[in-house]
Amino acid sequence: MALKFHRALLGLAFSHIYPNGLPMAISNTLKHFPVMMTTLHKWFPISSQFITFAACPSCCWLYAPQNGVYPVTCTWDDFEVAKSK
């Protein structure tokens, strides 16, 4: 999702620089700009590890897996965080 946003942002920036139309090189570059991490990893084979987080549909709090298991219910407490500050 972030890569799609970057492509759109670059397209917007270039469209302001070239209001009469993008040069072919820039247009082709944006057309082939990677929007999936798998594509990016094929182009740049670097070692990295991804952790998939679960997000609460109500508050968007993120949870990392604990021993490969995600929590079933959200445990976020806005008041507990405020108290600890």
Backbone torsions as a table, in degrees:
resi	resn	phi	psi	omega
1	MET	NA	-41.2	-179.5
2	ALA	-66.2	-34.7	179.7
3	LEU	-67.7	-36.9	176.1
4	LYS	-63.7	-39.8	178.2
5	PHE	-63.4	-42.8	179.0
6	HIS	-62.8	-41.0	178.5
7	ARG	-63.5	-43.9	179.0
8	ALA	-63.8	-40.6	179.5
9	LEU	-65.0	-42.2	176.6
10	LEU	-63.7	-42.1	177.9
11	GLY	-60.6	-41.9	178.3
12	LEU	-64.7	-44.3	179.8
13	ALA	-63.0	-45.2	180.0
14	PHE	-67.6	-31.9	179.3
15	SER	-68.4	-26.1	175.2
16	HIS	-77.5	-31.7	178.3
17	ILE	-74.4	-38.5	-179.3
18	TYR	-118.2	76.9	-175.9
19	PRO	-65.9	-19.4	-179.4
20	ASN	-93.3	10.5	-179.9
21	GLY	121.3	145.0	-178.4
22	LEU	-76.9	142.8	171.5
23	PRO	-60.9	152.5	-176.1
24	MET	-57.2	-39.7	-178.6
25	ALA	-62.6	-44.2	179.7
26	ILE	-69.1	-41.8	178.9
27	SER	-59.8	-45.0	178.4
28	ASN	-66.0	-38.5	178.2
29	THR	-62.6	-45.4	178.6
30	LEU	-66.1	-35.2	180.0
31	LYS	-64.4	-34.7	-178.2
32	HIS	-102.5	10.5	178.6
33	PHE	-63.2	130.4	-177.3
34	PRO	-66.7	136.2	177.7
35	VAL	-118.3	0.0	177.7
36	MET	-124.4	142.0	179.4
37	MET	-62.6	-31.9	179.5
38	THR	-62.8	-39.6	177.6
39	THR	-64.4	-44.3	179.7
40	LEU	-60.4	-39.7	179.1
41	HIS	-70.6	-29.8	175.3
42	LYS	-68.3	-39.8	-178.8
43	TRP	-72.3	-39.9	-177.1
44	PHE	-125.5	86.5	-175.4
45	PRO	-72.4	80.0	176.7
46	ILE	-106.7	150.7	179.6
47	SER	-82.5	130.2	177.0
48	SER	-153.8	159.5	179.5
49	GLN	-124.1	131.6	179.3
50	PHE	-108.0	141.8	174.0
51	ILE	-117.0	124.6	178.0
52	THR	-87.7	125.1	179.0
53	PHE	-100.4	150.3	172.7
54	ALA	-96.9	142.8	179.8
55	ALA	-117.4	135.9	176.0
56	CYS	-67.9	128.7	-179.2
57	PRO	-69.2	-16.9	-179.3
58	SER	-90.2	-48.9	-173.8
59	CYS	-113.8	-7.1	179.0
60	CYS	69.9	14.3	176.0
61	TRP	-65.4	138.3	-176.3
62	LEU	-96.7	141.7	179.4
63	TYR	-127.2	125.3	173.4
64	ALA	-81.3	152.4	178.4
65	PRO	-69.7	142.4	175.2
66	GLN	-109.1	109.9	-175.4
67	ASN	56.2	38.1	177.9
68	GLY	81.0	5.8	-176.9
69	VAL	-120.4	135.9	177.0
70	TYR	-96.6	149.5	177.9
71	PRO	-65.7	149.0	-179.3
72	VAL	-84.1	-34.1	-179.2
73	THR	-122.2	155.2	179.7
74	CYS	-77.5	135.2	179.3
75	THR	-113.4	9.1	-178.8
76	TRP	-63.3	132.5	177.4
77	ASP	-130.9	104.6	-176.7
78	ASP	-59.5	-35.9	-176.8
79	PHE	-72.9	-34.5	178.0
80	GLU	-65.2	-39.3	178.7
81	VAL	-66.2	-41.0	-179.6
82	ALA	-65.1	-37.0	-179.5
83	LYS	-67.1	-32.3	-175.0
84	SER	-80.5	-7.9	-179.5
85	LYS	-84.9	NA	NA
